Amino acid sequence: MSEIDGYKVIHLRLTADRPLEVCHQIYMREHFIRLEDANKPKGRTLFLLNVPPYVTEESLKTFFRKSVDVENTVNFAERPGRNESEKWQQYNIPFSTPTVPFKFKVAYVVFKKSIGVQRALALKSINLFNSQGECVLESGMQLWHSEYEKNILDETETQALIDEYMAAYDEREKEALEAAKNSAADADGWITVGKQGRNAGFEQKESVIGRLEEKIVKGKKKKELENFYTFQIRESKMKNIIELRKKFEEDKEKIEALKKTRRFRPF
């Protein structure tokens, strides 16, 4: 077994008939850092580098459980770091949009006893195949095909999930309506004001709604910026000139009317 910069070089075997010379290589050593980490206890944690994207936590956990220790946990991370494992776990939330990045990663294997790390470092290979010599992982076109099929929703299962969610939603709405009728407080102590019951709110007539909508529209107009853009300033100047001319013509007419109504005409 070779060693590079303190890391033991170990081969990853996916099938029993594959020779070690052509297998992927993983680098591992005992994990230790200056600051203590409860999730990666000192003396019981194995650190693995260059783990392929298709390797799963369950496959590594099963292998080390059979070969080294009875109980262990496996955590992946995108890169070495104190909180990197927690960042990786956010991709595993059920019904969430983010998906686990398909890239090379690092792994932390925590054993029940400290002897587990020493036994793991003495291994010659990590064998991810069953007793028949068949790989327990999906890779290549098989993995791509499985990931593609996962993106295709089953119509019956999807409809069942939708019906279950809507049934629970209708039940919550019904309970909220009953609570509003009885003026019952919710868990936070708030009382929902409804149209019925002792604390009935105002009736939302069309006239009331219309007045509220007018206030909202007026408020929006007031908030609009005036003379902010160049075209607004230009239009404002033109309107001002037109109004001045109109007022000038009106004043001329008023002066002519006053001249005609004067009693004293010296000429």
C-alpha positions as CSV (number, residue, x, y, z in Angstrom):
1,M,0.0,0.0,0.0
2,S,1.5,3.4,-1.1
3,E,1.4,6.6,0.8
4,I,1.3,10.2,-0.4
5,D,1.7,13.2,1.9
6,G,0.4,11.3,4.9
7,Y,-2.6,9.8,2.9
8,K,-2.9,6.1,2.4
9,V,-3.7,5.3,-1.2
10,I,-6.5,2.7,-1.5
11,H,-8.3,1.3,-4.5
12,L,-12.1,1.5,-5.1
13,R,-13.3,-1.8,-6.7
14,L,-16.8,-1.9,-8.2
15,T,-16.6,-5.5,-9.5
16,A,-14.7,-8.6,-8.3
17,D,-13.0,-9.2,-11.7
18,R,-11.5,-5.7,-12.0
19,P,-7.7,-5.6,-11.2
20,L,-6.4,-3.1,-8.7
21,E,-4.2,-1.4,-11.3
22,V,-7.1,0.0,-13.3
23,C,-9.3,0.9,-10.3
24,H,-10.0,4.4,-9.0
25,Q,-7.8,5.6,-6.2
26,I,-9.1,7.1,-2.9
27,Y,-6.8,8.9,-0.4
28,M,-7.6,8.5,3.3
29,R,-6.1,9.3,6.7
30,E,-7.2,9.8,10.3
31,H,-9.1,13.0,10.6
32,F,-7.8,15.5,13.1
33,I,-8.2,19.3,13.5
34,R,-7.2,21.8,16.1
35,L,-10.8,22.7,17.1
36,E,-12.9,19.9,18.5
37,D,-16.0,18.9,16.5
38,A,-18.7,16.8,18.1
39,N,-19.8,15.3,14.8
40,K,-16.2,14.2,13.9
41,P,-14.7,13.0,17.2
42,K,-10.9,12.8,17.5
43,G,-9.5,9.3,17.1
44,R,-12.7,7.8,15.7
45,T,-13.0,9.7,12.4
46,L,-11.6,8.6,9.0
47,F,-11.1,11.3,6.3
48,L,-11.4,10.3,2.6
49,L,-10.4,12.4,-0.4
50,N,-11.2,11.9,-4.2
51,V,-14.5,10.1,-3.6
52,P,-16.4,9.7,-7.0
53,P,-19.8,11.3,-7.5
54,Y,-21.6,8.0,-7.9
55,V,-20.5,6.7,-4.4
56,T,-23.3,6.9,-1.9
57,E,-23.3,7.2,1.9
58,E,-25.1,4.0,2.3
59,S,-22.7,2.0,0.2
60,L,-19.7,3.2,2.2
61,K,-21.5,2.7,5.5
62,T,-22.4,-0.9,4.5
63,F,-18.8,-1.7,3.4
64,F,-17.1,-0.3,6.6
65,R,-19.7,-2.0,8.8
66,K,-18.9,-5.4,7.3
67,S,-15.1,-4.9,7.0
68,V,-14.2,-2.8,10.0
69,D,-16.8,-1.9,12.6
70,V,-20.3,-2.7,13.6
71,E,-21.6,0.8,13.9
72,N,-20.5,3.9,11.9
73,T,-21.8,7.0,10.2
74,V,-20.8,8.5,6.9
75,N,-21.0,12.2,5.9
76,F,-20.1,13.8,2.6
77,A,-18.9,17.4,2.0
78,E,-18.0,19.3,-1.1
79,R,-14.6,20.3,0.3
80,P,-12.8,19.9,3.7
81,G,-14.0,22.3,6.4
82,R,-15.7,22.5,9.7
83,N,-19.2,23.2,8.5
84,E,-19.0,21.7,5.0
85,S,-20.9,18.5,6.0
86,E,-23.9,20.6,7.3
87,K,-23.9,22.5,4.0
88,W,-24.0,19.2,2.1
89,Q,-27.0,17.9,4.2
90,Q,-29.2,20.8,3.0
91,Y,-29.3,19.0,-0.4
92,N,-30.9,15.9,1.2
93,I,-34.1,17.6,2.5
94,P,-37.2,15.7,1.2
95,F,-39.5,17.5,-1.3
96,S,-36.9,20.3,-1.7
97,T,-35.7,21.7,-5.0
98,P,-31.9,21.5,-4.5
99,T,-30.3,18.3,-5.7
100,V,-27.0,16.7,-4.5
101,P,-24.1,18.0,-6.6
102,F,-22.8,15.3,-9.0
103,K,-19.1,16.0,-8.4
104,F,-16.1,14.5,-6.6
105,K,-16.3,15.0,-2.9
106,V,-14.8,14.2,0.5
107,A,-16.1,11.8,3.1
108,Y,-16.0,11.5,6.9
109,V,-16.5,8.1,8.4
110,V,-17.1,8.0,12.2
111,F,-16.5,4.6,13.9
112,K,-17.9,3.4,17.2
113,K,-14.4,2.6,18.5
114,S,-11.0,4.1,17.8
115,I,-9.7,0.7,16.6
116,G,-12.0,1.1,13.6
117,V,-9.8,3.9,12.1
118,Q,-6.7,1.7,12.3
119,R,-8.4,-1.3,10.8
120,A,-9.7,0.9,7.9
121,L,-6.2,2.2,7.2
122,A,-5.0,-1.4,6.9
123,L,-7.5,-2.2,4.1
124,K,-6.1,-2.8,0.6
125,S,-9.3,-1.8,-1.2
126,I,-12.9,-0.6,-0.8
127,N,-15.1,-3.2,-2.4
128,L,-18.5,-2.0,-3.4
129,F,-19.8,-5.2,-4.8
130,N,-22.0,-8.1,-3.5
131,S,-21.2,-11.7,-2.9
132,Q,-21.8,-12.5,-6.6
133,G,-19.2,-9.9,-7.6
134,E,-21.7,-7.5,-9.0
135,C,-21.5,-3.8,-8.3
136,V,-24.0,-2.4,-5.7
137,L,-23.8,1.1,-7.3
138,E,-25.2,2.5,-10.4
139,S,-22.8,4.3,-12.7
140,G,-22.4,5.4,-16.3
141,M,-25.4,5.1,-18.6
142,Q,-27.3,3.1,-16.0
143,L,-27.0,6.0,-13.4
144,W,-28.0,8.5,-16.0
145,H,-31.1,6.5,-17.0
146,S,-32.2,6.1,-13.4
147,E,-31.8,9.8,-12.7
148,Y,-33.8,10.6,-15.8
149,E,-36.6,8.3,-14.8
150,K,-36.7,9.9,-11.3
151,N,-37.6,13.2,-13.0
152,I,-40.7,11.6,-14.7
153,L,-43.6,11.9,-12.3
154,D,-46.1,9.1,-12.0
155,E,-49.5,10.4,-12.7
156,T,-51.3,8.2,-10.1
157,E,-48.8,8.9,-7.3
158,T,-48.7,12.6,-8.0
159,Q,-52.5,12.8,-8.0
160,A,-52.7,10.9,-4.7
161,L,-50.2,13.4,-3.1
162,I,-52.2,16.3,-4.4
163,D,-55.5,14.9,-3.1
164,E,-53.9,14.2,0.3
165,Y,-52.5,17.7,0.6
166,M,-55.8,19.3,-0.5
167,A,-57.8,17.2,2.0
168,A,-55.5,18.4,4.8
169,Y,-55.7,22.0,3.5
170,D,-59.6,21.9,3.4
171,E,-59.5,20.5,7.0
172,R,-57.3,23.3,8.2
173,E,-59.6,25.9,6.5
174,K,-62.6,24.3,8.1
175,E,-61.1,24.5,11.5
176,A,-60.0,28.1,11.0
177,L,-63.6,29.0,9.9
178,E,-65.1,27.3,13.0
179,A,-62.5,29.1,15.2
180,A,-63.5,32.4,13.6
181,K,-67.2,31.8,14.2
182,N,-66.6,31.0,17.9
183,S,-64.0,33.7,18.3
184,A,-61.5,31.1,19.4
185,A,-57.9,32.1,19.7
186,D,-55.2,30.2,17.8
187,A,-52.0,28.8,19.3
188,D,-50.3,32.2,19.3
189,G,-53.2,33.8,21.0
190,W,-54.6,35.7,18.0
191,I,-58.4,35.9,17.3
192,T,-59.5,35.7,13.7
193,V,-62.1,38.4,13.0
194,G,-64.9,37.1,10.7
195,K,-68.3,38.2,9.5
196,Q,-70.1,36.1,12.1
197,G,-69.8,35.6,15.8
198,R,-69.4,38.1,18.7
199,N,-66.4,39.9,17.2
200,A,-67.7,40.3,13.7
201,G,-65.8,42.7,11.5
202,F,-67.3,45.3,9.1
203,E,-69.3,44.0,6.2
204,Q,-67.3,44.3,3.0
205,K,-69.9,45.8,0.7
206,E,-69.2,46.9,-2.9
207,S,-69.3,50.6,-1.9
208,V,-66.8,50.1,0.9
209,I,-64.5,48.1,-1.3
210,G,-64.8,50.8,-4.0
211,R,-63.8,53.5,-1.6
212,L,-60.8,51.5,-0.3
213,E,-59.7,50.9,-3.9
214,E,-59.9,54.6,-4.7
215,K,-57.7,55.4,-1.7
216,I,-55.2,52.9,-2.8
217,V,-55.1,54.3,-6.3
218,K,-54.7,57.9,-5.0
219,G,-52.0,56.8,-2.7
220,K,-50.1,55.2,-5.6
221,K,-50.4,58.4,-7.6
222,K,-49.0,60.4,-4.8
223,K,-46.0,58.1,-4.5
224,E,-45.2,58.4,-8.2
225,L,-42.1,60.4,-8.9
226,E,-42.7,63.8,-10.6
227,N,-40.1,65.6,-12.8
228,F,-37.6,62.8,-12.2
229,Y,-37.1,61.7,-15.8
230,T,-36.0,64.0,-18.7
231,F,-39.2,63.5,-20.6
232,Q,-41.3,64.3,-17.5
233,I,-39.4,67.6,-17.1
234,R,-39.9,68.5,-20.8
235,E,-43.6,67.7,-20.7
236,S,-44.0,69.7,-17.5
237,K,-42.3,72.8,-19.1
238,M,-44.6,72.5,-22.2
239,K,-47.7,72.3,-20.0
240,N,-46.5,75.3,-18.0
241,I,-46.0,77.4,-21.2
242,I,-49.5,76.4,-22.5
243,E,-51.1,77.4,-19.2
244,L,-49.3,80.8,-19.2
245,R,-50.4,81.5,-22.8
246,K,-54.0,80.6,-21.9
247,K,-53.9,82.7,-18.8
248,F,-52.4,85.6,-20.8
249,E,-55.2,85.5,-23.4
250,E,-57.8,85.3,-20.6
251,D,-56.2,88.4,-18.9
252,K,-56.3,90.3,-22.3
253,E,-60.0,89.6,-22.6
254,K,-60.7,90.8,-19.1
255,I,-58.8,94.1,-19.7
256,E,-60.8,94.7,-22.9
257,A,-64.0,94.0,-21.0
258,L,-63.0,96.5,-18.3
259,K,-62.1,99.2,-21.0
260,K,-65.6,98.9,-22.5
261,T,-67.3,99.3,-19.2
262,R,-65.5,102.5,-18.2
263,R,-67.8,105.4,-17.7
264,F,-65.3,108.2,-18.2
265,R,-64.2,108.3,-21.9
266,P,-62.0,111.3,-22.5
267,F,-61.6,110.6,-26.2
